[in-house]
Amino acid sequence: MIRKLAFVTFTGLGALVALPAVADTIVREVDVSVDMDALQNANAAAHWSGLADDLENAIVAALVGRTGEQGAKISVDIDEVELASTFQSAVGVADSRLSGDVGITHDSDNTKFDNYELTVTFEQAGPFFLPGTDLAAITTDSQEYYDAMIATFADHVVNKLD
């Protein structure tokens, strides 16, 4: 069974927040899916159980001022095999990654279509750790790791919109 979140539709939010001066892509919907049944490791499945909700919320939070009733749809499908491999890796956190397929569609603007595979690494997550965090002590099952990887992935999705 694929765990697919209901999409988030933004109604009226764009009217409440002033739009940026540059022509940023406006987003009307974000949808993140993760097939939790594909994670054969129970510990990995338990650790990443909230990933779809958390990643969707992180993307939406990074879109402040860029939402509206009309706009693009962002769809993310997380790579469950990579997710399990990262969690189970004996190599260590430094080589860990979060991967997924990202699709951007738009009902009326043909220039707003994109589809790509996004992989973010532990190294890229560095700026998203709290100042003073001992990165040598971070493990793939720590909350700090989880939060930083989600923030990094969301940041890359939003920055690639334009």
C-alpha positions as CSV (number, residue, x, y, z in Angstrom):
1,M,0.0,0.0,0.0
2,I,1.4,3.3,-1.0
3,R,1.1,6.0,1.6
4,K,0.1,9.0,-0.3
5,L,-0.8,12.2,1.4
6,A,-3.8,14.3,0.3
7,F,-2.5,17.3,-1.5
8,V,-2.4,20.6,0.2
9,T,-4.3,23.2,-1.7
10,F,-3.5,26.8,-1.0
11,T,-6.6,29.0,-1.0
12,G,-6.3,32.7,-0.4
13,L,-2.8,32.5,1.2
14,G,-1.3,34.3,-1.8
15,A,-3.6,37.2,-1.1
16,L,-2.5,37.5,2.5
17,V,1.2,37.5,1.8
18,A,2.9,40.1,-0.5
19,L,4.5,38.5,-3.5
20,P,8.2,38.8,-4.0
21,A,9.4,41.4,-6.6
22,V,10.9,38.7,-8.8
23,A,8.8,36.5,-11.0
24,D,9.0,33.4,-8.7
25,T,6.9,30.4,-9.5
26,I,3.6,30.4,-7.6
27,V,2.7,27.0,-6.2
28,R,-0.9,25.8,-5.6
29,E,-0.2,22.2,-4.4
30,V,2.4,20.1,-2.8
31,D,2.2,16.3,-2.7
32,V,4.8,14.0,-1.1
33,S,4.6,10.2,-1.2
34,V,6.6,7.4,0.4
35,D,5.8,3.7,0.0
36,M,6.5,2.7,3.6
37,D,5.7,-0.9,2.8
38,A,8.8,-1.0,0.6
39,L,11.0,-0.4,3.6
40,Q,11.7,-4.0,4.7
41,N,13.6,-2.9,7.8
42,A,11.1,-2.2,10.7
43,N,13.5,0.2,12.4
44,A,13.9,2.3,9.2
45,A,10.2,2.3,8.6
46,A,9.5,3.4,12.2
47,H,12.2,6.1,12.0
48,W,11.0,7.6,8.7
49,S,7.3,7.1,9.3
50,G,6.5,10.8,9.3
51,L,8.7,11.7,6.4
52,A,5.9,12.4,3.9
53,D,4.1,14.8,6.2
54,D,7.3,16.4,7.5
55,L,8.8,16.9,4.0
56,E,5.5,18.3,2.6
57,N,5.3,20.7,5.6
58,A,8.9,21.8,5.1
59,I,8.4,22.5,1.4
60,V,5.2,24.5,2.1
61,A,7.0,26.5,4.9
62,A,9.8,27.4,2.4
63,L,7.2,28.7,-0.1
64,V,5.9,31.6,2.0
65,G,4.9,34.3,-0.4
66,R,4.9,31.9,-3.3
67,T,1.5,30.2,-3.0
68,G,-1.9,30.8,-4.7
69,E,-5.0,29.3,-6.1
70,Q,-3.4,29.2,-9.5
71,G,0.1,27.8,-9.9
72,A,2.3,24.8,-10.2
73,K,2.0,21.5,-8.4
74,I,5.1,20.0,-6.8
75,S,5.1,16.2,-6.5
76,V,7.8,14.3,-4.7
77,D,8.2,10.5,-4.6
78,I,10.8,9.4,-2.2
79,D,13.2,6.6,-3.2
80,E,12.4,3.9,-0.6
81,V,15.4,1.7,-1.5
82,E,17.8,4.6,-0.9
83,L,16.0,5.5,2.3
84,A,16.4,2.0,3.7
85,S,20.0,1.8,2.5
86,T,20.9,5.1,4.2
87,F,19.3,4.1,7.4
88,Q,21.0,0.6,7.4
89,S,24.4,1.8,6.1
90,A,27.4,0.6,8.0
91,V,29.5,3.1,6.0
92,G,28.4,5.9,8.3
93,V,26.4,9.1,8.3
94,A,28.9,11.0,6.1
95,D,27.9,9.0,3.1
96,S,24.2,9.1,3.7
97,R,21.6,10.7,1.4
98,L,17.9,11.3,0.8
99,S,16.7,10.8,-2.7
100,G,13.5,11.2,-4.6
101,D,11.9,12.1,-7.9
102,V,10.5,15.6,-8.1
103,G,7.9,16.6,-10.6
104,I,6.6,20.1,-11.3
105,T,3.5,20.6,-13.4
106,H,1.3,23.5,-14.2
107,D,-2.2,23.6,-15.7
108,S,-1.7,26.6,-17.9
109,D,2.0,27.6,-18.0
110,N,4.1,25.3,-20.2
111,T,7.3,26.8,-19.0
112,K,6.7,25.6,-15.5
113,F,7.2,21.9,-16.2
114,D,10.2,20.0,-14.7
115,N,11.0,16.5,-13.7
116,Y,14.3,15.5,-12.0
117,E,15.8,13.2,-9.4
118,L,17.0,15.0,-6.3
119,T,19.6,13.6,-3.9
120,V,20.8,15.5,-0.9
121,T,23.7,14.4,1.2
122,F,24.7,14.7,4.8
123,E,27.4,17.2,3.7
124,Q,24.8,19.5,2.1
125,A,22.7,19.4,5.3
126,G,25.5,21.0,7.3
127,P,23.9,24.5,7.3
128,F,20.7,23.1,8.6
129,F,22.1,21.8,11.8
130,L,21.8,24.0,14.9
131,P,25.0,26.0,15.6
132,G,27.3,24.1,17.9
133,T,26.0,20.7,16.8
134,D,28.8,18.1,17.0
135,L,28.5,16.6,13.5
136,A,30.8,13.7,14.4
137,A,28.3,12.5,16.9
138,I,25.3,12.6,14.5
139,T,23.8,9.2,13.5
140,T,21.2,8.4,10.8
141,D,18.7,7.6,13.5
142,S,19.0,10.9,15.4
143,Q,16.4,13.6,15.3
144,E,19.0,16.2,14.3
145,Y,19.9,14.2,11.2
146,Y,16.3,13.7,10.3
147,D,15.4,17.4,10.6
148,A,18.4,18.6,8.7
149,M,17.9,16.1,5.8
150,I,14.3,17.2,5.4
151,A,15.2,20.9,5.6
152,T,17.9,20.4,3.0
153,F,15.7,18.4,0.6
154,A,12.9,21.1,0.9
155,D,15.4,23.9,0.4
156,H,16.7,22.3,-2.8
157,V,13.2,21.7,-4.2
158,V,12.1,25.3,-3.6
159,N,15.4,26.8,-4.9
160,K,15.1,24.9,-8.1
161,L,11.6,26.2,-9.0
162,D,13.0,29.2,-10.9
